[in-house]
């Protein structure tokens, strides 16, 4: 009963939502077909989240524009591209969602404008309210004409009408938020027009006003419309965002104007505000990495809630049910938005309702499977949940005869393999030479901002207990054990080890893992050799704890080979390092470390840095000796995780799922 308030009904307009949980909109890349409808993956994906207990399902962004930012298909659904097909595929989806007592809103967008993704831009010039710089490209945007604005407004009415016919309970406008086209009209930095769509705040919001009026005129006043709304922009300058706690002059929308805009937008007819902060110029706010605090929008939602009389939705790393409950009780918001947590675990809401918190698979805010995949490959997935957006294709395969499977290694690959095998009915047995499960999650999760890495390791530990998988810690498997007749199949997931080399003073040269696990004390002044993700996160953590840190990187820039990392994560980490006092030296080759000085050479010659220690973060090497010794001895044997190829958590989990689901 602790979380009962999270499961009380609430109304948006005249639509009653069964609980306070909303699936936050996330780009539905890979979920549409070539005719602008939903493919089977999309239908299954949203239905699974409704089945998992979420009260309101909001789709990812869709369009109703066929002319201004001409769509290429398949991209994301378009409600007017082929209306009959859109209605047909949407109806199948909304009927299934409604079967679970959930409601469903279609997210609709006016377009990207100056933040158009370059790979999807084609030969069309980017548009904006005024001739302003594109966010990513060295191009000037073309101003929208008044006729184009009127066309887009009408398209919203057409699209919303089709959505209502298709069984959607309302629409969610994407919006005066994150620096998309409607937000560009609302922000004076971007909107330099002198017609009825520029100048005063009311004029800059006219586009958004006409959209809700058009939708209500076509669908009826009782058809609810939510607005995605950023109350503050966090813009220091063109393409430069502010960091948490940083004092700066807001160049975008400040809080005073944001609250005035909120009141106006509600007066225009919007039935709820889905509130956050940020823009694409400061987009680590709208897509918060692990470097942002949890629940980062709560205070801003509270400001909005105090001035409007419609429901306010708060997302932004709100997966902790205690935080969610407190936010309702404190009056910060009325509903809780879950985006990435619903990718990681579609059943999170039902698990909270039934008190099964230890069974919730945590989102680690890596954004490699979601935003990173969207940016690089135009598809949405999840690093820790291989089944996300592939629910039917990646369903657990039934088995005919259980097999006994020996799993060597208790990192994420070994744990994921054991979990999947046990669910399918096989009999896995896991051996780990260390004293705990988790592998590289354990040093990786040492910084406070990586707490969810440790939560993932704990989740695997709990799941293997729940699934009755025998786990043997502090036990190293020998060749003889692996070749015994006790097992039908062997999985080798022995991980990787940090690369090390001598610089002279080996007594004060440590690996990043040793420092992160507090096995070694780096002193007050240290040099991190290697500017990859591990080196940068280690440096940031040490700087946050008062250490003087310098990164020395051989390449011309840091994180040059760690890809694809979501740009929001990468950009924020790059900005946080100097902001936290970390010095960065690129294009440098380390030559030695002796007498408290690190020697290196760069384009200017040989230089020295005083340091109490040197921390090596120059990569990992595969630990595959056991597999190499066994591969010709055991018929059914597999190599997984870093032992196969050093990579990231996502591919360790995905590869393990693939193999374990087909044994």
Secondary structure, 3 states (H helix, E strand, C coil): CCCHHHHCCEEECCEEECCCEEECCCCCCCCECCCCCECHHHHHHHHHHHHCCCCEEEEEEEECCCCCCCCCCCCCCECCCCHHHHHHHHHHHHHHHHHCCCEEEEEEECCCHHHCCHHHCCCCCCEECCCCECCCCCCECEECCHHHHHHHHHHHHHHHHHHHHCCCCEEEEEEECECCHHHHHHCCCCCCCCCCCCCCHHHHCHHHHHHHHHHHHHHCCCCEEEEEEECCCCEEECCEECCCCCCCCCCCCCHHHHHHHHHHHHHHCCCEEEEECCEHHHCCCCCCCCCCCCCCCHHHHHHHHCCCCCEEEECCCCCCHHHHHHHHHCCCCCEEEECHHHHHCCCHHHHHHCCCHHHCCCCCCCCCCCHHHHHHHCCCCCCCCCCCCCCCCCCCCCCCCCCEEEEECCCHHHHHHHHHHHHHCCEEEEECCCCCCCCCHHHHCCCHHHHHHHHHHHHHHHHHHHCCCEEECCCCCCHHHHCCCCCCEEEECCCEEECCCCCECHHHEEEHHHHHCCCCCCCCEEEEECCCHHHHHHHHHHHHCCCEEEEECCCCCCCCCCCCCCHHHHHHHHHHHHHCCCEEECCCEEEEEECCEEEEEECCEEEEEECCEEEECCCEEECCHHHHHHCCCCCCEEECHHHCCCCCHHHHHHHHHHHHCCC
